[in-house]
Amino acid sequence: MVPKIFAFCLLITTSLAVPVQVIHDSPLLVNHAPIALAHAPVAVAHAPLLRAEPYNPHPQYSFEYGVKDLSTGDIKDQHEVRDGDVVKGRYSLVEPDGSKRVVDYTADPVNGFNAIVHREPNAHPVAVAHAPLAVAHAPIAVAHAPLAVAHAPIAVAHAPVAVAHAPLSYAVGSISHGPLLTTNLLH
């Protein structure tokens, strides 16, 4: 947006700053005075320049490190060599079960990254020495105020229950029965 405004102002300034002579059929000569136009200065901030590292067409390095901390059981090491675009290296570490993992690796532009991993069982017995853990707690004293529970007496009043039955009477008339069991026995 700022470049467009600047270009527009520059166009106006250059077109109006030149004296213009208008000639008509009559001998009238008109000269215009240049128009003065002032702009506020434009602030431009540049990021600091970073120096580029020199390019090395054939980089070479070699490094190695190792850790052997018996108090934590952290045992590992690494060695790596670079010659141009070819990197070769080896690293190893002791697993929590005591076995040792060894990785041999190479990397180059033709074959890419290749790693060969193998294990050495029980290479290092797992013996981690820990300081004894001592935990002491202050005694806990708990005191409660006695609980006082008071209930208002419950008053229950029932109306008297009146039960009236009609007198019981039994009447037995004459009862006659026929034979209870009829059996035909065949011998």
C-alpha positions in Angstrom: 0.0 0.0 0.0 2.8 2.4 0.9 4.6 1.9 -2.5 1.4 2.7 -4.3 0.9 5.9 -2.4 4.5 6.9 -2.9 4.3 6.3 -6.6 1.1 8.3 -6.9 2.7 11.3 -5.0 5.8 11.1 -7.1 3.7 11.2 -10.3 1.8 14.2 -9.1 4.9 16.0 -8.0 6.8 15.5 -11.2 3.9 16.5 -13.4 3.2 19.7 -11.4 6.8 20.7 -10.8 7.6 21.5 -14.4 6.5 24.9 -15.6 3.6 24.6 -18.1 3.2 27.0 -21.0 -0.2 27.2 -22.6 -0.4 29.0 -26.0 -3.7 30.0 -27.4 -4.5 31.7 -30.7 -4.3 34.9 -28.9 -1.0 36.2 -27.7 -1.8 35.2 -24.1 1.0 33.4 -22.4 0.3 31.5 -19.1 3.0 30.2 -16.8 2.2 28.2 -13.7 4.5 28.2 -10.7 5.7 24.8 -9.4 3.7 23.4 -6.6 5.8 22.5 -3.5 5.0 19.2 -2.0 6.6 17.7 1.1 6.4 14.1 2.3 7.1 12.7 5.8 10.2 10.6 5.9 9.6 6.9 5.5 11.1 4.7 8.2 12.6 1.4 7.0 13.9 -1.2 9.5 16.1 -4.0 8.3 16.7 -7.3 10.1 20.3 -7.8 11.1 22.4 -9.6 8.4 23.4 -13.1 9.2 26.7 -14.3 8.1 26.5 -17.5 6.1 28.7 -20.4 7.3 31.4 -21.1 4.8 30.5 -24.1 2.6 32.6 -27.2 3.0 32.3 -29.5 0.0 33.9 -32.4 1.8 33.0 -32.2 5.6 34.9 -34.5 7.9 34.6 -35.1 11.6 35.0 -37.8 14.3 33.5 -37.9 17.8 32.8 -40.3 20.6 31.4 -40.2 24.1 30.6 -42.7 26.9 28.7 -42.8 30.2 29.2 -45.4 32.9 27.1 -44.5 36.0 26.8 -47.5 38.2 24.6 -45.8 40.8 21.8 -45.5 38.2 22.8 -48.3 35.8 23.2 -45.9 32.9 25.9 -47.4 30.7 26.2 -46.3 27.0 28.7 -45.1 24.4 28.9 -43.9 20.8 31.5 -43.4 18.2 30.8 -41.7 14.7 33.0 -40.8 11.8 32.1 -38.6 8.7 34.1 -38.4 5.5 32.3 -36.3 2.9 28.8 -37.7 2.5 29.5 -41.0 4.2 28.8 -41.4 7.9 29.7 -44.6 9.9 29.1 -45.2 13.5 28.3 -47.5 16.4 26.5 -47.0 19.7 25.6 -49.3 22.5 23.6 -49.1 25.7 22.6 -51.5 28.5 18.9 -52.3 28.6 17.0 -52.5 31.9 17.2 -56.3 31.8 21.0 -56.2 31.7 21.4 -57.1 28.0 23.5 -54.8 25.8 22.1 -53.4 22.6 24.7 -52.6 19.9 23.8 -50.7 16.7 26.2 -50.4 13.8 25.1 -47.8 11.2 26.1 -46.3 7.9 24.6 -43.5 5.8 25.6 -42.4 2.3 23.8 -40.8 -0.7 23.6 -44.1 -2.6 22.3 -46.6 0.1 20.7 -44.1 2.5 20.7 -45.0 6.2 21.3 -48.6 7.2 21.5 -50.0 10.8 22.3 -53.4 12.1 21.1 -54.1 15.6 22.2 -57.0 17.8 21.9 -57.9 21.4 24.4 -59.3 23.8 22.4 -61.1 26.5 23.3 -60.5 30.2 26.4 -58.4 29.2 26.1 -56.4 32.4 24.3 -57.8 35.5 21.7 -55.4 36.7 23.0 -54.2 40.1 21.7 -50.8 40.9 22.6 -49.5 44.4 20.0 -47.3 46.0 20.4 -45.5 49.2 18.0 -46.8 51.9 14.7 -44.9 51.9 13.8 -43.6 55.4 10.4 -42.1 55.9 9.3 -40.7 59.3 5.9 -39.3 60.0 5.0 -37.2 62.9 2.2 -38.9 65.0 -1.2 -37.8 64.1 -3.4 -36.6 67.1 -7.1 -36.4 66.4 -9.4 -35.0 69.1 -13.1 -34.6 68.6 -15.5 -32.7 70.9 -18.2 -35.0 72.3 -21.3 -35.2 70.3 -24.4 -34.1 72.0 -27.6 -35.1 70.3 -31.0 -34.1 71.8 -34.3 -35.0 70.3 -37.6 -33.6 71.3 -40.0 -36.3 72.7 -42.3 -37.8 70.2 -46.0 -37.8 71.4 -48.2 -40.3 69.7 -52.0 -40.4 70.5 -54.4 -42.9 69.0 -58.2 -42.9 69.3 -59.6 -46.0 71.0 -60.4 -48.7 68.6 -63.9 -50.3 69.0 -64.6 -53.6 67.4 -68.2 -55.1 67.4 -69.0 -58.6 66.1 -72.3 -60.2 65.5 -72.9 -63.4 67.7 -71.7 -66.6 66.1 -74.3 -69.3 65.7 -74.1 -72.7 64.0 -77.1 -74.8 62.8 -76.6 -78.4 62.0 -79.3 -80.2 60.1 -79.6 -83.9 59.2 -76.9 -85.1 57.0 -77.1 -88.3 55.0 -74.4 -89.9 53.0 -74.4 -92.6 50.3 -71.7 -95.2 50.2 -68.3 -93.6 50.1 -66.5 -96.4 48.3 -67.7 -98.9 45.8 -65.2 -101.6 44.9 -65.7 -104.6 42.6 -63.2 -107.2 43.6 -62.6 -110.0 41.1 -61.0 -113.1 42.3 
